[in-house]
Amino acid sequence: MSIIFTVLMSVAMLFLAAACTQSPAPAEVELAATVSALSTANAELVTQVADLSAAAGLPTPTPAPVQETEPPVSAAPAGAEAGTPTPVTVVQPRGDGPLPSLAASVSLAPAGETIFDLRVDSAANRIYASDTAGQLHVLDATTYQPVALLPFGGRLELDPQHKRLYAYLPYLYADEEPAIHVIDTETLSLVGDLPGQALAIDVERNRLFVGEPLTFSTPDDAPGVRIIDGATLETIDEIDQPGSPVYNPERNELLIIAYTVYTADADTGQITGDLFPELEEQAGGIKWCNSCVWADEAWYLPEQGLVGIQLSAHCAGKGCGVREAPRFYAAATMEPLPTTQAPAIQANCGSDVMAVGAIDGRIYQNQIFDRYVVYTNFRVYDASGAPVTWRDGLSTTFINPTTRQGYRFDGMVFDLETLEPIGQWPNACIFAYDPESGLLYGRRENNLFVIAERGAAAELPVPVDQPPPESWVIGVHASPDFAADGTLLAEIDEGEIYRSTDSGTSWVRLRGGLPEGGDSLRLHVYFSPAYATDPTLYATGYRSEYGGEGVWRSMDGGDTWEPLWDTLTHLRGEQLYFAPDFAANPTLVLEAKFNDLANGVSGRSFQQSTDGGLSWTVVVTGGYYAGDHDVPLPPVSELLPGSDQTALPVRIAGFDDAIQYTLDGANWQTATVTIETTDWLFALVPAPQYPADPTIYAVAHHGIWRTTDGGATWAQWNEPQYADADNLTKAIYSATVTPVLNDGSHRLVLGTGEGRVLLLDPDAMAWEPLAAPAAQAQPDAGPTLPTPTPLPLTEAEPLTGEPPAGLFRPEGSFAAMWENTARIQQDLGWAKSAGPDSYPGAFQRFDGGVMVWVQEGSRVFVIFNDGTWQRFTDTWQEGEPERDPAIAVPAGKLQPIRGFGKLWRQVPSVREQLGWALAKEEAVGVQEQIFERGSMIRIGGLAYTLVGTGEEGKWY
């Protein structure tokens, strides 16, 4: 089966090749990570990306414009006139602070384009920058004023000794001719052109090695790598092997990247070896297969005396999982370097790759998982390769060996010794670093950023007087001393925190060092239980699955914040818990997600601090499957005695669309509360004096219900403006209650989808009583599963005896449901494995059901509200359109994107039955167990029994 699939993949790729003479650009010129996953997430990883947007709220110094001068006239290249460049340049005077500062911003590329590659010629004091519009910008490296604008784009290679600059496009469309343009850097004139799309330079002997990237569409009779005289541009010899050349001067040896990596004698042109012969044996000898590994690129790193080679698996769809680290070899001997002693590749926005090795006896490495979602680990080793520490949710765009700082994609700067945030940097995608001048060169959109490694002070921006934006308010909190201070906090969907000290009349946005920027950022804020006497706030959060924000503390009510990251290992914080007597016992617990990529374990953890957050310890992990059993995360009350929340006689049940109540603590029945099919309950909020005041509020996005008798009877808030279940803006997204006020009453606090925080007096709200329940009490069997269209039921008999050989009685998370439900046993049969498997996945709600993506097998389950399901293969690939801009989306609805969107658009029956998306897709963990006649899958608290072994079936 795998061989058939491989052949089909190869045929498909050959058809694709008809549109281009070469395959799409490799990793060095592609986006390095997807953030939607990132927002779309993976993220969008964000990991290193080709273009970085400005960090929201990044302090922007007032630019001092440079006086315009007439640019010098450069010699026109043969066959073309040099353009008259007019970039906009702003230069910022450097300060004496410890953080990176923006030294200059130069607008080079036209709108909608960006900078492609860059070289700095220190001897000539020039900067050469190509853009995606096919232009080569020449700048003075001191003033950043334009010198010339030449009609050459693409990749750049510089030979300052022989005063040559080479510009070429490594990948072409069918109507483009390959050409390496040879430019004299003194006259800026074109010396000549060489046919080719890949180049390596032997500076000492003034030789050029010219080739073409080898791809699945390279013909059998393609020319080999040519050896060229750098002075005359005449061909000296041709090596009998096509591919991309990399020159290793320490062995006078050529590496040729051609699926594998060949070595060749640079003098004789003879092939001397194959570094990875095992690559030819994959998939029965069929190259370029889905999930096959091949060589993408190689580098000679003169400062480290190393050769680096990147071998990567290539998977259709969303990636292959854990990214393979480059392999490194001593350049003089080609002896391999242990992985844990390898340097980190960085400054790779362009082709001039750099690496950073040990700093003060420590080696720092990023580890990244990229398959639909992105996870990041940052690992520290000592010089011998022994592990020192690691962080989940942390990664670097650039490690500065001079300042001992790490720069993160979102603008954060952290200290390499402590791994704690110390400020911000003007984040950009880095091309080059000059340690002598202390300058970094990068791009942001169409601008060249010149960044000084020092100069900015660690200044904390002050709160900003402004109301919350018209966005979802996903969290609201009232001060423990609300009756006296009237303080409210609001969490916004984009990660911003707002504070009101006048009961919601006016608001300020809290900054002061808090993480900022991006729709993938989520921050959750908490009042210290002792806030009445100690105005301390805490915050935690994350950026999708790829970035963690750790824990932050403010001791002045939110004006300024400090990171509490010391020994905090898992940074993707989701919730903070406080000891009941926090003033006397400053113990708090952080619940966080983690993915230990080195050991293949992902789940959740409790990290505890007994000193108010100054230091942390990982106390327990759970939420994952350990081969033959589930490892649950215990109740937090085991770590914080006395922190148990009061048990309520009501609970949210079904598909978050029903309320159950109990009168005796054992038997549950369904309340007469009707939830719209496109709505769902998200909170049960008891009155502040519960149980003395038995009031409980049940809150959905488009309705609120109140009970004052333990759930037996209910009243509904009669408020039409939030009743439309199809309107995602006029909706409720968070709810809480204030402490008891001076008159003995309380207020209900609501956060809406339009950026409003409502402070409502429950006694003044219009409540409409509902009919008393008629349902019979039933024993508690756990949360019920949704059954939109009940299936005909007959009395089912449970399976008895032991399962046949090769089959199992299920264990783990699905065991209780299977054991206690004869119908499931009869429909599914015995399990095909002892316990469930866990995979990364994605989930999205629609008008008529849900979509679930499972990484394993790139499968998409479409689960309809009519009790049926279908399974499809996810065929969307990076580079394809994410959405159809021609589709008009109704107000309050969403068009699904990426893999879900492609399926939704291309299969009319799915689109018609599902309807519009109700919320963005979200990254989730999926548990799945296969049975004889179907499967069971779980996403968080939702469990689905899928009956049927083909591509469709029924579910309940």
Secondary structure, DSSP 8 states (H G I E B T S, - for coil): -HHHHHHHHHHHHHHHHTTBSS-S--GGGS-S--SSBBTTBB----SS-SS----TT------EE------------TTS--B----EEEE----SBSEEEEEEEEE-S-TT--EEEEEEETTTTEEEEEETTS-EEEEETTT--EEEEES--SEEEEETTTTEEEEE-SS-BTT----EEEEETTTTEEEEEES-SEEEEETTTTEEEEE----TT--TT----EEEETTT--EEEE-S--SEEEEETTTTEEEEESSSEEEEETTT--EEEES-GGGGGGGGG-TT-TT-EEEEEEEEETTTTEEEEEEEE--SSS--EE----EEEETTT--B--GGG--EEE--SSS--EEE--BTTEEEEEEEEESSSEEEEEEEEETTS-EEEEEET---SEEETTTTEEE-TTSEEEETTT--EEEE----EEEEEETTTTEEEEEETTEEEEEEEEEE-------EE----SS-EEEEEE-TTHHHH--EEEEETTS-EEEESSTTSS-EEE-TT-----TTEEEEEEE-TTTTTS--EEEEEEETTTEEEEEEEESSTTSS-EE--TT--B-EEEEEEE-TTTTTS--EEEEEEEEETTTTEEEEEEEEESSTTSS-EEEEEESEE-SSSEE----GGGTSTT------SEEEETTTTEEEEESSSSEEEE-S----TT--EEEEEE-TTTTTS--EEEEETTEEEEESSTTSS-EEE--GGG--TT-SSSSEEEEEE----TTS---EEEEETTS-EEEE-GGGS-EEE--------EE--SS----SS-----------S---TT-B---GGGHHHHHH-HHHHHHH-SBSSSS-EEEEEEEEEETTEEEEEETGGGEEEEEETTSEEEEEE----TTS-SS-TTS---TT-B---HHHHHHHHH-HHHHHHH-SBSS--EEEEEEEEEETTEEEEEETTEEEEEE-SSSEEEE-
